[in-house]
Amino acid sequence: MYDWGSHSTPRRNKTTAMADTLLLSMKRLAREKLGLKHKGQLVAQTERRLVENLRRVLPTIGYRLVPLPGVHLTGATANGARRVKRLQCPKCDRRFAHPLPLARHLSATHGVKKTAHKRGRKARKKPA
C-alpha cells in the first residue's frame, strides 16, 4: 500500500524552506539598506561640518568659499530633503522631478517614444 502523505511532505518542507530563505534574505537586505542610509547621513553630516569649518577658517588666511555658478544639487536640496516631483506620467500615477526620467519611464513602461518637434523642417525630395 502507498503512503501518499509522505510524498507531499518533503515538497512542502522544501517550499517552506525556500520561503524562509527568501524571507531571511529580504530582512537582511532591508537591514543593510537601513545601514547604508545611516552611513550616508553620517557622511553628509561630516561633509557639511567640514565645509562649515573651511568656511570659517579660510578667511583667516585670505581665502573664501563661494558656490560654483550654474551648479545645482541633484536629487536633494542642501538640507537633505527630496526635490518636489512635479511632472506626472500621463499614463499612470507616477511622478518625476525631471523630464528625462519621465521620458525613460514612458518608453520603458508604456512603450511611448518621445518625439522631438522640429518646426520649419520639411522632407526634401531627392533630385531625379
C-alpha positions as CSV (number, residue, x, y, z in Angstrom):
1,M,0.0,0.0,0.0
2,Y,1.2,3.5,-0.8
3,D,1.5,6.4,1.7
4,W,0.6,9.5,-0.4
5,G,1.0,11.8,2.5
6,S,4.8,11.1,2.8
7,H,5.3,12.2,-0.8
8,S,3.8,15.7,-0.3
9,T,5.7,16.4,3.0
10,P,9.2,16.8,1.5
11,R,7.9,19.1,-1.2
12,R,6.0,21.2,1.4
13,N,9.1,21.4,3.6
14,K,11.2,22.4,0.6
15,T,8.7,25.1,-0.3
16,T,8.7,26.3,3.3
17,A,12.5,26.3,3.4
18,M,12.6,28.3,0.2
19,A,10.1,30.8,1.6
20,D,12.1,31.1,4.9
21,T,15.3,31.6,3.0
22,L,13.7,34.3,0.9
23,L,12.3,36.0,3.9
24,L,15.6,36.0,5.7
25,S,17.3,37.4,2.6
26,M,14.7,40.2,2.4
27,K,15.2,41.0,6.1
28,R,19.0,41.1,5.6
29,L,18.7,43.3,2.6
30,A,16.4,45.7,4.4
31,R,18.8,45.8,7.4
32,E,21.8,46.5,5.1
33,K,19.8,49.2,3.2
34,L,19.0,50.9,6.5
35,G,22.6,50.7,7.5
36,L,23.7,52.3,4.2
37,K,21.2,55.1,4.6
38,H,22.5,55.8,8.1
39,K,26.1,55.8,6.8
40,G,25.1,58.2,4.0
41,Q,23.6,60.5,6.6
42,L,26.8,60.4,8.6
43,V,28.9,61.1,5.6
44,A,26.6,64.1,4.6
45,Q,26.8,65.4,8.2
46,T,30.6,65.1,8.2
47,E,30.8,66.8,4.8
48,R,28.6,69.7,6.0
49,R,30.7,70.1,9.2
50,L,33.9,70.1,7.1
51,V,32.6,72.8,4.7
52,E,31.5,74.9,7.6
53,N,34.9,74.6,9.2
54,L,36.6,75.5,5.9
55,R,34.2,78.5,5.5
56,R,35.2,79.7,9.0
57,V,39.0,79.1,8.7
58,L,39.7,80.1,5.1
59,P,39.0,83.8,5.5
60,T,41.7,84.0,8.2
61,I,44.4,83.1,5.6
62,G,42.9,85.2,2.8
63,Y,40.6,82.7,1.0
64,R,36.9,82.2,1.0
65,L,34.4,79.5,-0.2
66,V,32.0,80.6,-2.9
67,P,29.4,78.4,-4.7
68,L,30.1,77.5,-8.3
69,P,27.9,79.3,-10.7
70,G,25.4,77.1,-12.5
71,V,26.0,74.1,-10.2
72,H,22.8,72.8,-8.8
73,L,22.1,70.0,-6.4
74,T,20.8,66.8,-8.0
75,G,18.1,64.9,-6.3
76,A,18.2,66.5,-2.9
77,T,18.3,70.0,-1.6
78,A,21.0,71.4,0.8
79,N,19.2,70.2,3.9
80,G,18.7,66.7,2.5
81,A,15.0,67.0,1.5
82,R,14.0,65.4,-1.7
83,R,13.2,67.6,-4.7
84,V,9.5,68.0,-5.4
85,K,8.2,65.7,-8.1
86,R,6.0,68.0,-10.3
87,L,5.9,66.0,-13.5
88,Q,3.2,63.3,-13.6
89,C,3.1,60.5,-16.1
90,P,0.1,60.9,-18.3
91,K,-0.5,57.1,-18.4
92,C,-0.2,56.3,-14.6
93,D,0.2,57.9,-11.2
94,R,4.0,58.1,-11.1
95,R,5.6,61.5,-10.6
96,F,9.0,62.7,-11.6
97,A,11.2,65.7,-10.8
98,H,12.9,65.8,-14.2
99,P,11.7,65.3,-17.8
100,L,14.4,62.7,-18.7
101,P,13.4,60.1,-16.2
102,L,9.7,60.7,-17.2
103,A,10.5,60.1,-20.9
104,R,12.6,57.0,-20.0
105,H,9.6,55.7,-17.9
106,L,7.2,56.3,-20.7
107,S,9.2,54.4,-23.2
108,A,10.2,51.6,-20.9
109,T,6.8,51.1,-19.2
110,H,4.2,52.3,-21.6
111,G,6.0,51.9,-24.9
112,V,5.6,55.5,-25.8
113,K,8.5,57.1,-27.7
114,K,9.0,60.8,-27.1
115,T,9.4,62.6,-30.4
116,A,11.1,65.9,-30.8
117,H,9.0,68.5,-32.6
118,K,11.1,70.3,-35.2
119,R,9.5,73.2,-36.8
120,G,10.1,74.5,-40.2
121,R,11.7,71.4,-41.5
122,K,10.1,69.6,-44.3
123,A,11.1,66.4,-46.0
124,R,13.2,67.0,-49.1
125,K,12.7,65.0,-52.3
126,K,15.8,63.7,-53.9
127,P,16.6,65.2,-57.3
128,A,15.8,62.8,-60.1
